[in-house]
Amino acid sequence: MMLNELIIKPLYECACSCQHCSERQKLYSKSKKESVRVLDLNTIYRIFREAGSMGTEVLQLSGGEILLHEHFEEIVMEAKKYDWFVFCNSTGWNLTKKRVKDIYQAGLDAFNISLDSSVPEQHDRSRGLSGLFQSALDTMDIFNELKRTENRKNPFYTNVQVILMRQNFRQFPDMFCTALEHGADSVYIMHIYDDLHRRFLLSRNDITEFEEKVIPKIVEVLKSRLMDSKTIKYATDQLNSLFEQNNNSKENYVMGRYWNAKRDVHAACIQPLKRLMILPNGDVMPCCTLENSHSVIIGNVFKESLKKIWNGKKMIAFRNARTEYCLQCPSVKNRTIGFVPELQRQFQNEY
């Protein structure tokens, strides 16, 4: 079985303190007390060699704030030796023109940047860092200037990631405007994870308002940009399926449960057949969402080879049974709204 995508989180550190990231921050706080807090380059490169022999095609670099890693560009350049598609997730904080250019020239294929609001003050408050909104937009602008002026072999994509919350869902038309004005190639809409106290989940009325009033406004934004009919139809279909009810109910969505039964998510999600995630301490998980649950460690790269972990008893057991936590995982129901043909596909189709 081929390991299609490798997710590596080499460090936990982050300049932000996001309001919706509390469960992950608990894990990070605990892990910061461990002796190994950052994956060293030798270990990362060994992992690359092993993954290269296992059919890996995609590398996702994340964190924490991945760009706080002092060797980020070196990691990207090493990964590109394997001809992988390499992308990262970032807040876009405090990047200079020189740093952005270095990242671009290292060969990164896509830069995913997070926005929580179209209102600067609200975004910064949500992320716990003043000036972050403008810094994120400036970063996008620098990347897009490089796309226009620098020649390189492979295309480069800037993508905006947004979390659908009760605090921001009415702003989505404006957020799409902001993304397009700053050259985004797609908007990736994520449902909220682990909202244990229901601070961010949409109510039933909110979901209805989003479907009946907000989505049509988003579509009008896209039409105003003179996008072709195929792109408009694709976007409309994806937006309308965010709260699809073939295997879930609005009542469940309101509670932060994204599936009626474990068999439904088992049938729909094939992440464990194609992905692994590695944390800074070397722990390996079957997918990124399980990080929030602080559970299902299937191995450690300091103790076993990647191939042994991938084919090991713990991984096989997870593939066959999954966990109750999977009912709270919305990954397969997140949606990519692509503005260019090559991004008009869903991440879950790659799983």
Disulfide bonds with the S-S distance in Angstrom:
none
